[in-house]
Amino acid sequence: MQKVNDIDDGLAIYRRLLRYSRSYLWIFVISVVGMIIYAATDTGLAALMKPMLDGGFVNKDPKWISLIPVIIIVLALVRGGASFLSSYSMTWIGRQIIKQLRRHMFDQLLHLPAKFYDENSSGKLLSKFTFDVEQVASAATDAITVVIRDSLTIIGLLAWMFYLNWSLTLVFLVIGPIIASGMRAVNVRFRRIGTHIQTSMGDVASVSEEAIEGHRVIKTFGGKQYETAHFEQANEKNRWQNMKLTITSAVSVNITQLITAFALAGIVYLTTGPLQKEITVGSFMSFITAMMMLLAPMKRLTTVNIVIQRAIAAAKSIFDILDTEKEKDTGTQTIGKVRGVVEYDHVSFSYERKENVLQDISFRIEPGQTVAFVGRSGSGKTTLVNLLPRFYDISHGSIMLDGIDIRKLTLENLRSHLAVVGQDVTLFNDTIAHNIAYGRLLQSEQDNIVRAAEAANAMEFIRQFREGMDTVVGENGVLLSGGQRQRLAIARAILMDAPVLILDEATSSLDSESERHIQQALETLMKNRTTLVIAHRLSTIENADQIIVLDEGRIIETGKHEQLLAQGKHYAYLYHMQFHSTDDKFSALNNPENSQDVDLIKKGRAG
């Protein structure tokens, strides 16, 4: 029962794939006309054997002797033209389908939720854009051409064989149902192996991508042997799956050819024995020629099945992406000018099948205020700020912007009021100007872009480049230093001029010199903006209007820097740890004079 369902699912997937060709119906009709003409020339060549032998060689008819060479040349010319017409048309349609699929996939990727990217590696997604789509292209062009053209060829040749001798043709037709039942049996295996090939190709792409992006870590920590073994495992799995496909294909083709050979042997026996007097030399040779010409299209039809099954597996992989639920945009409202009041009201959040990452979070930020979030790694800081732009939707409670629940706002409108600068800066392989004026900012005037760069302390290094603002930064800004990339991200946020700003550990990985430049740029950026800051370096948030301390997804302390230090609890302990070495801690514990340090450490541990 499962096999029948698999076949039905495969037909549904293939029909869905073919729907992409509806827009090119007339081109498809032209291609089919070419296929019909091509198939007719095959039948014509087989039919030509009868007058050539009976009229030319047996009866020595001068008309046929002079006419047959001309017919052969005409058939060859017509056949070549028809072949070009059908192949070009089908390839044109196929590439258009691929273009559509890639466009739809890319558009879908831009609208998928953050959870999707958490669960899927970029290597496997890229494999779907390249390998899987090309498999679909084969089914949409080569496979359809073979199915239509060779089916028409078989029909034409069988019709001619019936005309010559219907009883002999029936002998040949006995093998049809046998072949069909055999092919139906191997379809499911083809599909299963094809799916495994898609997965293994994604693994190869994923491992390769990690090696490319992490080449410095691999070299530094001596990971070449491990990565080689990791890649070999994925590569070998892909090789073996392809070999299994080849074995299945070869066995099915050879069995089909063996069945056909038995039919051919039977026909030869009958025509040279019991039916010898009922058939002329020309008819016999024409029949045998037609039968031999049937073998090639029959072989192609049996082998094309593997292409179709692989394409169905690839199409399923593609449609899985296209059918993934898009980022939920439940909002219907839009707001224009935003004051910047941000309020979390009893917010809880959990990732799928996991315990709450955030529990009962409540706080309010007034316009222009800066609120910092601190805590140990894994305490929920980044998750908390990621809920504001709705990268994830909260499980309980509400988040409001200027008193409006953010779920009531459209995603585009909500995010237009927010600017984000993170520790992992994303730059595109484009010019500095286009990286600063990105997305909805592309229409910004050059003077405004330069002013934003000046405010971010970025112009001092931009001017050092020969092309200035037109300098291409390389993939993800690889040609720039960490501090330079960070300043471009700040310039982008300044140009956006959003009333609410999110800073996610924006200076955590920079040296002191770079941090000084970044801190100056951030002070400019934070002026008159509601700012949510995540910082590991507590020295950067001493002037925050409020500091919220998180631990295991809960708020355990709130207050200003001096208040929290005076309380001597969790924040004081974290602050002390950043400004005292391990030796200092032991010294404090062993030296009675440093009683304040001892109290901080002990209270911190207790908190």
C-alpha positions in Angstrom: 0.0 0.0 0.0 2.9 2.3 0.9 4.4 1.8 -2.6 1.2 2.7 -4.3 1.0 5.9 -2.2 4.7 6.7 -3.1 3.9 6.4 -6.8 0.7 8.5 -6.4 2.8 11.1 -4.5 5.4 11.1 -7.2 2.8 11.7 -9.9 1.4 14.6 -7.9 4.8 16.1 -7.5 5.6 15.7 -11.2 2.2 17.2 -12.2 2.9 20.2 -10.0 6.3 20.5 -11.6 4.8 20.5 -15.1 2.4 23.2 -14.1 5.3 25.6 -14.3 5.4 25.0 -18.1 1.8 26.3 -18.7 3.0 29.8 -19.4 5.0 28.4 -22.4 2.3 26.3 -24.0 2.9 27.6 -27.5 6.7 26.8 -27.3 5.8 23.4 -26.0 3.4 22.8 -29.0 6.2 23.8 -31.4 8.5 21.3 -29.6 5.9 18.6 -29.8 5.4 19.3 -33.6 9.2 18.8 -34.0 9.0 15.5 -32.0 6.2 14.3 -34.2 8.1 15.0 -37.4 11.2 13.4 -35.8 9.3 10.2 -34.9 7.7 10.1 -38.4 11.2 10.1 -40.0 12.1 7.0 -38.0 9.0 5.2 -39.2 9.8 6.5 -42.7 13.3 5.0 -42.6 11.9 1.6 -41.6 9.2 1.8 -44.3 11.8 2.7 -46.9 13.3 -0.7 -46.5 10.3 -2.4 -48.2 10.4 -0.5 -51.6 14.2 -0.4 -51.5 14.5 -4.2 -51.3 11.4 -5.3 -53.2 11.5 -2.6 -55.9 15.2 -1.9 -56.1 17.0 -5.1 -55.5 14.3 -7.8 -56.3 12.3 -6.2 -59.1 15.0 -3.8 -60.3 12.4 -1.0 -60.6 14.3 2.1 -62.0 11.9 4.5 -60.5 12.7 3.3 -56.9 16.4 3.0 -57.7 16.6 6.7 -58.6 14.1 8.0 -56.0 15.4 6.2 -52.8 18.7 8.2 -52.5 16.7 11.5 -52.7 14.2 10.2 -50.1 17.1 9.3 -47.8 18.7 12.8 -48.0 15.3 14.5 -47.5 14.5 12.3 -44.5 17.9 13.2 -43.0 17.4 16.9 -43.5 13.9 16.8 -42.1 15.0 14.7 -39.2 17.9 17.1 -38.3 15.6 20.2 -38.4 12.9 18.5 -36.3 15.5 17.4 -33.8 16.9 20.9 -33.4 13.5 22.4 -33.2 12.3 20.1 -30.4 15.5 20.1 -28.4 15.9 23.9 -28.5 12.3 24.5 -27.6 12.3 22.0 -24.7 15.6 23.3 -23.3 14.3 26.9 -23.5 11.2 25.8 -21.5 13.3 23.9 -19.0 15.6 26.8 -18.3 12.6 29.1 -17.9 11.2 26.6 -15.4 14.5 26.6 -13.5 14.6 30.4 -13.5 11.0 30.4 -12.0 11.8 27.8 -9.4 15.0 29.6 -8.3 13.2 32.9 -8.2 10.3 31.5 -6.1 12.8 29.7 -3.8 14.8 32.9 -3.3 11.7 34.9 -2.6 10.6 32.2 -0.1 14.0 32.3 1.7 13.5 36.0 2.2 10.2 35.4 4.0 11.0 32.4 6.1 11.1 32.7 9.9 14.4 32.7 11.8 13.5 29.2 13.2 13.9 27.8 9.6 17.5 29.0 9.4 18.2 27.7 12.9 17.3 24.2 11.7 18.8 24.2 8.2 22.5 24.7 7.3 23.3 27.1 4.5 25.2 24.4 2.7 22.2 22.2 2.3 20.0 25.1 1.2 22.6 26.1 -1.4 22.6 22.5 -2.6 18.9 22.8 -3.3 19.5 25.9 -5.4 22.2 24.2 -7.5 22.2 20.4 -7.5 18.5 19.8 -6.9 17.2 22.4 -9.3 19.5 21.0 -12.1 18.0 17.5 -11.5 14.6 19.1 -12.0 15.9 20.7 -15.2 16.8 17.3 -16.6 13.3 16.0 -16.0 11.7 19.2 -17.4 13.7 19.0 -20.7 15.6 15.8 -21.5 13.2 13.4 -19.8 10.1 15.0 -21.4 11.8 15.0 -24.8 12.6 11.4 -24.5 9.1 10.4 -23.2 7.2 12.2 -25.9 9.5 11.8 -28.9 10.4 8.1 -28.2 6.8 7.3 -27.4 5.7 8.7 -30.7 8.5 6.8 -32.4 7.4 3.6 -30.9 3.8 4.2 -31.8 4.8 5.0 -35.4 7.0 1.9 -35.8 4.4 -0.4 -34.2 1.7 1.0 -36.6 4.0 0.2 -39.5 4.7 -3.3 -38.1 0.9 -3.9 -37.8 0.5 -2.8 -41.4 3.2 -5.3 -42.5 2.1 -8.3 -40.3 -0.3 -7.9 -37.4 0.3 -11.5 -36.1 4.1 -10.9 -35.8 3.5 -7.6 -34.1 1.3 -9.2 -31.4 4.2 -11.5 -30.5 6.3 -8.3 -29.9 3.5 -6.6 -27.9 3.4 -9.5 -25.4 6.5 -8.0 -23.7 4.8 -4.6 -23.2 2.9 -5.4 -20.0 5.9 -7.4 -18.6 8.2 -4.4 -19.0 5.5 -2.0 -17.6 5.0 -4.1 -14.4 8.8 -4.4 -14.0 9.3 -0.6 -14.3 6.5 0.0 -11.8 8.3 -2.2 -9.3 11.6 -0.3 -9.5 10.0 3.2 -9.5 9.8 3.2 -5.7 13.4 2.2 -5.3 14.6 4.8 -7.8 12.7 7.5 -5.8 14.1 6.3 -2.4 17.7 6.3 -3.7 17.1 9.6 -5.4 16.0 11.1 -2.1 19.1 9.7 -0.4 21.3 11.3 -3.1 19.7 14.7 -2.5 20.5 14.4 1.2 24.0 13.2 0.7 24.7 16.0 -1.8 23.5 18.5 0.8 25.9 16.9 3.4 28.8 17.3 0.9 27.9 21.0 0.4 27.4 21.6 4.1 30.8 20.1 5.0 32.5 22.0 2.2 30.9 25.3 3.2 32.1 24.8 6.8 35.6 24.1 5.6 35.6 27.2 3.5 34.2 29.5 6.1 36.2 28.0 9.0 39.6 27.6 7.2 41.4 29.7 9.7 40.2 27.7 12.7 40.9 24.4 10.9 44.5 25.5 10.2 45.1 27.0 13.7 43.8 24.0 15.6 45.1 21.3 13.3 41.7 20.2 12.1 42.7 19.1 8.6 42.7 15.4 9.4 39.3 15.6 11.1 37.7 17.7 8.3 39.2 15.4 5.7 37.7 12.4 7.4 34.4 14.2 7.8 34.3 15.1 4.1 35.3 11.6 3.0 32.4 10.2 5.0 29.9 12.5 3.3 31.6 12.0 -0.1 31.6 8.2 0.2 27.9 8.2 1.1 27.1 10.2 -2.0 29.2 7.9 -4.2 27.6 4.8 -2.8 24.1 6.2 -3.3 24.9 7.0 -6.9 26.3 3.5 -7.4 23.1 2.0 -6.0 21.2 4.0 -8.5 23.5 2.8 -11.3 23.1 -0.8 -10.2 19.3 -0.6 -10.1 19.2 1.2 -13.5 21.6 -1.3 -15.2 19.7 -4.3 -13.9 16.3 -3.0 -15.0 17.6 -2.1 -18.4 19.3 -5.4 -19.0 16.2 -7.3 -17.9 14.2 -5.2 -20.4 16.6 -5.9 -23.2 16.6 -9.6 -22.4 12.8 -9.8 -22.6 13.0 -7.9 -25.9 15.6 -10.3 -27.2 13.3 -13.3 -26.6 10.6 -11.5 -28.6 13.0 -10.8 -31.4 14.2 -14.4 -31.4 10.6 -15.6 -31.6 9.8 -13.3 -34.6 12.9 -14.3 -36.5 12.0 -18.0 -35.9 8.5 -17.5 -37.2 9.5 -15.5 -40.3 12.2 -17.9 -41.3 10.0 -21.0 -40.6 6.2 -21.2 -40.6 5.5 -17.8 -42.1 8.4 -17.7 -44.6 6.1 -17.9 -47.7 3.7 -15.2 -46.4 6.2 -12.4 -46.2 8.4 -10.8 -48.9 12.1 -10.0 -48.4 11.4 -6.3 -48.3 8.5 -6.7 -45.8 10.7 -9.0 -43.6 13.6 -6.6 -43.6 11.3 -3.6 -43.1 9.7 -5.4 -40.1 13.0 -6.4 -38.6 14.4 -2.8 -39.2 11.3 -1.3 -37.4 11.7 -3.8 -34.6 15.4 -3.1 -34.2 14.7 0.7 -34.3 12.2 0.1 -31.5 15.0 -1.1 -29.1 16.8 2.3 -28.8 13.7 4.3 -27.8 12.5 1.5 -25.6 15.9 1.5 -23.9 15.8 5.3 -23.5 12.3 5.1 -22.0 13.5 2.6 -19.4 16.5 4.7 -18.5 14.7 8.0 -18.5 12.7 6.7 -15.5 15.8 7.1 -13.3 16.0 10.7 -14.4 12.4 11.3 -13.7 12.5 9.6 -10.3 15.6 11.6 -9.3 13.8 14.8 -10.5 10.8 13.9 -8.4 13.0 13.5 -5.3 14.7 16.8 -6.1 11.3 18.5 -6.8 10.0 17.3 -3.4 13.1 18.8 -1.8 12.4 22.1 -3.5 8.6 22.0 -2.8 9.4 21.4 0.9 11.0 24.8 1.0 8.3 26.4 -1.1 5.6 24.9 1.2 7.3 25.9 4.4 5.1 28.3 6.3 6.3 31.9 5.8 7.1 34.3 8.7 3.7 35.1 10.3 2.7 38.6 9.6 -0.5 38.9 11.6 -0.3 42.6 11.9 -2.7 45.0 10.1 -1.8 48.3 11.7 0.9 50.8 10.8 2.2 53.7 12.7 4.1 56.7 11.4 6.2 58.7 13.8 7.3 56.6 16.8 8.2 58.1 20.2 10.1 55.0 21.3 8.3 53.7 24.4 9.1 49.9 24.6 7.3 47.8 27.2 7.6 44.0 27.9 4.6 42.8 29.9 5.0 39.4 31.6 6.8 38.0 28.5 7.8 34.3 28.4 9.3 32.5 25.5 10.5 29.0 24.6 12.0 27.4 21.5 10.2 24.4 20.1 10.1 21.4 22.4 12.3 23.2 25.0 11.8 24.7 28.4 11.2 28.5 28.7 14.3 30.5 27.8 12.6 33.6 29.2 10.2 33.7 32.1 7.8 36.5 33.2 9.9 39.4 31.8 8.5 42.8 32.5 10.1 46.3 32.1 9.4 49.6 30.5 11.8 51.9 28.6 10.9 55.5 28.1 11.7 57.5 24.9 15.4 58.2 24.6 16.4 56.0 27.5 19.2 53.4 27.4 18.6 50.1 29.0 21.4 47.5 29.3 20.9 43.8 29.7 23.7 41.8 31.4 24.1 38.3 32.6 26.0 35.1 32.1 26.1 33.5 28.7 22.9 31.7 28.1 20.9 33.8 30.4 18.5 34.9 27.6 19.8 38.4 26.7 20.0 38.0 22.9 16.7 36.1 22.8 15.0 38.9 24.7 16.0 41.6 22.2 15.3 39.3 19.2 11.6 39.3 20.3 11.2 43.0 19.7 11.7 42.9 15.8 9.6 39.6 16.0 12.4 37.3 14.7 10.6 35.0 17.1 7.1 35.3 18.5 6.5 35.3 22.3 4.8 32.4 24.0 3.0 34.4 26.7 2.6 38.1 27.5 2.9 41.0 25.2 5.5 43.5 23.9 4.4 47.0 23.1 5.8 49.9 21.1 4.2 53.2 21.9 1.4 51.3 23.7 0.6 49.1 20.6 1.1 45.4 20.8 3.8 44.7 18.2 1.8 41.7 16.9 -0.8 44.2 15.6 1.8 46.0 13.5 2.8 44.7 10.1 6.3 43.3 10.2 7.6 45.8 7.6 6.2 48.7 9.6 7.5 47.4 12.9 11.0 46.8 11.7 11.1 50.2 9.9 11.2 51.8 13.4 14.1 49.6 14.6 17.8 49.6 13.9 20.1 46.7 14.9 23.8 46.6 15.3 25.2 43.2 16.4 28.6 41.7 17.1 28.3 39.6 13.9 28.1 42.3 11.2 26.6 41.3 7.9 28.1 43.1 4.9 27.4 42.2 1.3 29.9 41.8 -1.6 29.1 45.3 -2.8 30.5 48.8 -2.4 30.9 50.6 0.9 28.2 53.1 -0.2 25.7 50.3 -1.0 26.4 48.5 2.3 25.7 51.7 4.3 22.6 52.6 2.2 21.2 49.1 2.1 17.6 48.0 1.4 15.1 50.7 1.9 18.0 53.2 2.3 19.2 52.8 -1.3 17.6 56.0 -2.4 19.6 58.0 0.1 21.6 60.9 -1.3 25.3 60.6 -1.3 25.8 63.5 1.1 23.6 61.8 3.7 25.6 58.6 3.3 28.9 60.4 3.8 27.4 62.2 6.9 26.4 58.9 8.4 29.9 57.5 7.7 31.4 60.6 9.3 29.2 60.2 12.4 30.3 56.5 12.7 34.0 57.5 12.5 34.2 55.5 9.3 35.4 58.1 6.8 38.9 58.1 8.1 39.5 54.6 6.7 37.1 55.0 3.8 39.2 57.9 2.4 42.3 55.6 2.5 40.8 53.4 -0.2 41.5 54.4 -3.8 37.9 54.0 -4.8 36.6 55.5 -1.5 32.8 54.9 -1.2 32.9 52.8 -4.3 35.3 50.2 -2.8 34.0 46.7 -2.9 34.3 45.1 0.5 34.4 41.4 -0.5 32.2 38.6 0.8 30.8 39.6 4.2 33.4 42.4 4.3 36.4 40.1 4.3 38.7 42.9 3.0 37.9 45.0 6.1 39.0 44.7 9.7 36.5 43.9 12.5 36.4 47.5 13.7 35.9 48.8 10.1 33.0 46.4 9.5 31.4 47.4 12.8 31.7 51.1 11.9 29.9 50.5 8.6 27.1 48.7 10.5 26.8 51.7 12.8 26.8 54.1 9.8 23.9 52.0 8.3 22.0 52.4 11.5 22.7 56.1 11.7 21.4 56.6 8.1 18.3 54.6 8.9 17.6 57.1 11.8 15.2 54.7 13.6 13.8 55.8 16.9 14.6 52.4 18.6 18.1 50.9 18.6 19.2 47.4 19.5 22.9 46.9 20.2 23.9 43.3 20.6 27.4 43.1 22.1 28.6 45.5 19.4 32.1 45.9 20.9 32.7 42.5 22.4 35.3 41.3 19.9 37.3 44.5 19.3 40.6 45.6 20.4 40.9 48.7 22.6 41.7 51.1 19.8 38.8 49.9 17.7 36.5 49.9 20.7 37.3 53.6 21.3 36.3 54.5 17.8 33.2 52.3 18.0 32.2 53.7 21.4 32.4 57.3 20.1 30.2 56.2 17.1 27.8 54.5 19.3 27.4 57.5 21.5 26.5 59.5 18.5 24.1 56.8 17.3 22.3 56.5 20.7 21.5 60.2 21.1 17.8 60.7 21.4 17.0 57.1 20.7 15.5 54.4 22.8 18.3 51.9 23.1 18.5 48.3 24.2 22.1 47.2 24.9 23.6 43.8 25.4 27.2 44.2 26.6 29.8 41.8 28.0 32.1 44.7 28.8 30.3 46.3 31.7 32.4 49.4 31.5 30.5 50.4 28.4 27.1 50.6 30.1 28.0 52.4 33.3 26.0 55.4 32.1 22.9 53.4 31.1 19.6 54.7 32.5 18.7 51.3 33.7 20.6 48.0 33.9 18.6 44.7 33.9 20.4 41.6 35.2 19.2 38.3 33.8 19.9 34.8 35.1 18.4 31.6 33.6 15.8 33.6 31.7 14.6 35.7 34.7 15.2 39.2 35.9 17.0 39.1 39.1 18.2 42.7 39.5 17.4 46.1 38.1 18.8 49.5 38.8 21.6 52.0 37.8 25.3 51.1 37.8 26.1 52.6 41.2 22.9 51.2 42.9 23.7 47.6 41.7 27.3 47.9 42.8 26.2 49.1 46.2 23.8 46.1 46.5 26.8 43.8 46.1 24.9 41.0 44.5 25.0 39.4 41.1 25.9 42.5 39.0 28.5 43.6 41.5 30.1 40.1 41.3 30.1 40.2 37.4 31.6 43.7 37.5 34.3 42.7 39.9 35.2 39.6 37.9 35.8 41.8 34.9 38.2 44.1 36.6 40.2 41.7 38.8 42.3 38.8 37.7 42.3 35.4 39.3 45.3 36.2 41.3 43.6 39.3 42.7 40.6 37.2 43.8 42.9 34.9 45.8 44.8 37.9 47.2 41.5 39.4 48.3 40.4 36.3 50.1 43.7 36.0 51.8 44.2 39.6 52.7 42.0 41.0 55.5 42.6 44.5 54.4 40.6 43.9 51.2 37.4 43.3 53.1 35.2 45.0 50.4 36.5 42.7 47.7 35.9 39.7 49.9 32.3 40.8 50.5 31.7 41.3 46.8 33.0 37.9 45.9 31.0 36.1 48.6 27.8 38.1 47.9 28.2 37.4 44.2 28.5 33.7 44.8 25.5 33.7 47.0 23.5 35.7 44.5 
